[in-house]
Amino acid sequence: MEERSLTFDLVELLKEETGKCINCGFCETVCPTLEPSGYDLWKGARGRVMEAKELVKAVESGSEPLRAGDSFYSCLDCHACFYICPAGVNAGIASHLSREIITTQHIKKNENPTAAMMTSVTMKYNNPLGIMKKCASWSEGMEFDRDSTDLLFTGNMYQLMSYEKGMNSLRGMMGKSLTLRISSMVSKHPSLIKLSPKPKDKELDKKMSSSLKNIVHILNMSGIRLNYLGGNEPYPGTFLYDLGYIEEFKEYAKRVSDIFHKANAKRIITVDPHSYDLLKNVYPLYVENFDFSVTHYLDLIDVPLLFKERNITLHEPCHFSMRSPEYTAEIKILRSTANLVMPERSGKKSRCCGGPDELLFPEISEKVSQERYAELEKTGASQIVTACPICFSNLAKSEKVTDISDFILQSVLL
């Protein structure tokens, strides 16, 4: 999304994006949420564009849109629609702009209570669940160089996955109505998050911790000395930006940048696609003097890898394959270690794992992940590799699914 000033007319920008639509419906053939939603028009790419047009009319007339919230918040922001649209419409951008209009214009009836809660808690505790110190527990007993200007930034992304799974299980027991009431209360009083239960999936937590340790081990083997903020490491603010809380995101991103400066960081080494994309491509648009070099750890691997005659497949994270410029380091690494068999939908035609919907629309998320897993299984590969903790968490239907850090460590030529 292009840079804009504080006074930029969001409605005009949304008009420009949606005005290109010729209503052909090609976008619906690739939208990952349409079929899993039971072909609910408003939870597909074309429906979101149509709803965005109605949102514009409502804002301009001063009336209240009827169903905008679920339509825009269920968008996975994968951008698959953009690459098939003959008119160049991106329903993901339309959804993002619409969410921003909902939050900045305070159209509260359409604001998602869970989104509001995560935003409120993040602004207070630098973490969407208020558990920064718990998110650093994976590093206990590990040594880091506090004088290094290379800062390992996990963004708490791997760590939060086990809590997301646990909270979804709890939500299933409490029911949707009670869950939304609690979310609404916490959004108004974020300190209540400290009293809220935070169950986690212990097996997934163990797996995510292992992957983070493997990443550190690989980087150390590559001769890189790492600093790490431990219990003071903030979440990058992905929810704030993705859910349209741009004013809060600007304030928060400045806060994160100040933390990096205080740590004397020069290079930020990210470990997941979302943090990489956000820090590299979005932060510089909203934060003055964001003068850090941002890289992904896969670009820094400098260890000999052994090629083995085995067929593997790759699930490409949307924030790698569907963004510009496309990030392909994981493809190059995997092709150097095994026979890489790509699924039918890959590259700019890839299918999202459904992970970004897990907290807000878990039923849709699960159905999207099942479809994607079936496509990956169809390749006949012995292993399914991904470089994203969200993708791993959502696709982990069997022992075949492997985080790329684990796969690389298995391939190191000792």
N, C-alpha and C positions, 0 to 999 in steps of 0.2 A: 504494500500500500504506500502511496506517495506521501512525502512529508507535507504537512499543512500547518498553518498558523492556528492560534487559539480561536481566531474569529472566522476560520474557514467554514463556509456553509455546508454542513453535513448533508442537509436535504438536497442541495444542488448536486453534490457529488453522487449521492444515491440515485438521483434522477438521471444523471449521465450514465451510470453503470446499467441501470435497468432499462433505460430508454433504447438501448441497442437491441433488446430482445425481440426476435421475430416470431416467438411462440411456436417454434418448430418441434420442440420436445426432445431433441437429440440428447440434451443433458440428462433426461430421465433414464436413458439407457445405461448410464455409468454411475448415477448417484447411488452410493452404497446404502443410504437410509430409506429409500423409497419402498422397496419390496419388504424389508424387515418391519416397516411400520404398518404393514397391511395395505400398502398402496394408498396411504393417506396423502392426498395431494399436497397438503401443507408441509409434509415432511420429506419432500423431494425438491430437487434443484429448481424446476420450473415453478412450483408452488411458492417457493421462497421469493423468487423474483416477482411473481404476481403479488404476493403479500407485501413485499417491499414497496411496490407501487401504491398499494392501499395505505401503507404507513405514511408515505409522503403526503397523500391526500388528507389523511387524518391530522397530521401535524400542521399542515397549512391551513386547515379549516378549524383547528382547535378542538376537534373531536377526539374520542378515544378509540384506538384500533381494538378489534375484538379478540383476535387469536394470535397476535404477532409473537408473543413470547415463546411458546413451544416450537413454532415454525423455525425461528432463527436460532434458538438455543440448541436445537437438535442437529444443526448443521455440523458436520465433522471438520469443516474447513480443510478438506483434502485437496480441493481445486481440480478434481477430476473433470468436473463439468466444463471448466474453462478450455481444456485441451480438445474437447470435441465440439464445442459451440462454434458454428460458422460465423456468428456475429461477434465473437470475442467477449461474451458476457461471462462474468465469474460470480456465480451465486454465493460462493464463499465470501467474497468481498462485500456483496450486497448484504449478506447476513451479518458480517462484522460491522458494517456501517449502521445497520438497523439496530443492532445491540447497543452500539454507542449512542444512537439517538434515544433509545429507550432509557439509558442510564443518565445521559446528560440533560435530557428534557424531563426526567423524573416521571416517566409514564409507569407508575408503580404497579398498576394492575397487570402489566406484562413483564415485570421483572421477576426472574426466577429466584425463589427464596434461598435455594442452596447456593446459587451463584453469589447472591448478596452476602450470605454467611461466610463463604470462603474469602470474599474480598475484605469484609470487615475484620476477620481474624488475621488475615495476612498483614493488613495495615497496622494492626496492633502488635503482632508477635513475629513478624518477618517469616512467617510460615503458615500455610493454610489450615493447619491443625494445632498450631501453637506448640510444636514438639521439636524445636531446633536441636536441643541437646540429645534427645532420643535418636534423631536422625544421624548423629555423629557416632553412635555406639559401634558401628561397623569397624571403625578405625582404632578401637582399643588395642593397645599393644604394638601399634605400628609407629614407625619413626618417620618424621617429616623434617624438612629443613626450614626453620622459621626465618632464615635469612635469604632464602631463594626468592627471586622475583617471578618465578614460574608458579602460578597459583592453580592448584587443582580445584575445579569448581564442579561439584556434583549437583548443585542446585536442589538437593534433597529429592531428586526425581526417582532414582532407584529405590530409595528408602520409603517413599510415600506409597508405593504400589501395594505393599502388604497391608497397610492401613486402609487403603481404598477398598481392597477385597473384603477386609473384615467389616468395614462400615456398611458395605452393600449387603452383607449377610445379616447384619443387625437391622438394617432398614427393611429387609424382607420380613423380619419377625415383627417389627413395630407397625408396618403398614405405611402407605404413602401419606395419608392424612396427618398422622402423628409426626412423621418425619418432617414434613413441610412446616408444621407448627413449631417444632423445635428449631429448625433452621431459621425461621423468622425471628424467634426470640433471640437466638445467638447473634444474628445479624445486627440486632439493635443493642445487644449487650455482649460484645465479643469475649469478655472475661469468663462468660459461662462455659466456654469451650474447655476450660480447665476442669470443670466438673463433669463434662460429658464423657461417657465411655468411649474408648478408642481401641476396640479389638483389632487384632492384626492376624493375618494368615502367617503362621509361624514358618511353614515350609517355604513360602514365597519370600519371607523376610530373610531366611537363611540363604536362599539362592541369590537374592539381590545383594546381600552383604558379600558373598563369595565373588560375585562378578566385579564389584567395586575393588576388592582386594586384588583380583587378577589384573585389573586395569593399572593399579599402582605398580604391581610387580612387573608388568610389561614395560611401563614407562621407565622404571628404575633400570631394567635390563637394557633399555635404549639409551642409558646414560643421562637421564633427566632427573634432576634434584627437585623435589616438589615441596611447596608450602601448602598448607591446608588449614582452613579456619576452624575446623572442628565444630564444637557446639555453638560457635558464633557465625557459622555459615548460613546466609540467608537463602530463601527460595527466590528464584529469578523473577517471579511475578507473572508467570505464564497465564494463570487464570485471569488476572486483572486485565491484561491486554486482550486475550482471546475473547473474553466475555464483554468487552466494550467499556470497561471502567477506565477510560483513558486519562481522566484527570487524576484519579488515584494512581494509575500506572506511572504517570510522569513524576509524581512525588516519590513514589516507591523506587523507581529506577534510579533517581538521583541518590536516594538513600543507599542503595546497593553499590552504586558507583563510588560513593564516599567510603564505604567499607573496603572496597578494593584499593582505593588510594591509601587508606590508613595502613593497609597491609603491605604497602610498597610494591604492589604487583605491577608487572610490566606486560606479562603474557598470561591470559586467562585460558586454561586448558579445560574445555568442556568435555562431558562424557555422554551426553544424550543429544538427539537432534533438535528437540524443542529449545533447550537452553542455548545451543549453538546458533540456531537461526535467530532467536530473540536477541542475544547479546551482539551478534555480528551484524545483523541487518536492521534491527528495530531500535535498540538502545541509542545508536548514534543519531537517530532522527529526533529523539526526545530529550537527550541528556547532553548538556554542554560539557566540553572537555572530557568526553569519554574516549580517552587517548590510549586505550589498551589494545594490544594485539590479541584477537580472539581466534582460537583454533580448536579443532577437534582432536582428541587423542590419537585417532587412527592416522592422522597426518604425520605423527611424530614417531611411529613405530620403526625402529631400526634394529631388528633382530632377524637372524636367518630363519626362514620358514621352510618346512619340509613339504614337498608335494606328494600327495597320496592318491592312488587311483580309487576314488570314491565319488559318488554322485551326491551333491548337496544342492539345496535350493535356498533362495534368499527372499525374505519379505522385506521390501524396501520401505523405510519410514517415509510418510508423505512429506515431511519437512526436509528430506534429502532429495527424493526423486521428483516431487511435484512443485518444487520451488525453483526460482531462477536467481543465481546460477545453480544448476543441478549439482549435487554433491555425490561423487561416485567412488570415494576412497574405499568403501567396504567391498565394492564389486571387484576392484583391482586386487585387493588382498585375497579375497576368496578364490579368484581365478588362479592365483599363484600357488594355492595350497590344495586345490581339488577340482574335479569336474563340476562346474557350476551350471546347473540346469534351471533356467528362469521359468517361472510360471507363465501361463498364457497372458495374464494381465500383469505387465511389468512396465518399468519406465514411466512415461507420461500416461500410460493407460493402467497403471497399477490400481489396486483396490485397497482402501483403508482398512485397518484392523478393527476399527470401531471403538478403540480405546478412549478417545476424547469424550465419548458419550456415556462412559460408564457411571459417572456420578449422577448425571442429570437424567439420563434415559437408559438405565441398565438393561432393559429388555431389548431395546433396539441394538445396543452395543453387543450383546451376546449373540444375537442373530447375525449381525455383520461379521463378527469374528468367526462364527461357524462356517459361513460362506467362504471367507478368505482361507481358513484352515483347509477346507475341502479342496480349494484350488491349489494350495501348496502341496497337499498330499498327493494330488493327481500327478505330480511330476515323477513320483516314484523314488524320490531322493531319500537317502538314509538319514539325513539331518536337515532340519529347517532352521536356518540361521537368521537372526535379526540383530540390528544395532541400536534398538530402542527399548528402554525398560517398559514403556507403556505397551508397545507392540508385544513384547515378550509376555507380559502379564495377561494380555487379552487372548493371545494365541496359544498359551501353554496348555494344550489339550492332551499332550503326550510327552514322553521323555525325548522325543525327536527334536523338540524345540530347544534351541541353544542360543544363548547370548554370544555375540561375536567375540567378546573378550575371552570367554571360555574356549571357543573354537580356536582362536589364535594361540592360546597357551598350549593347547593340545598339539599344535602344529609347529611349535618352536623346535628348531634343530639344535639339540643340546650337544 
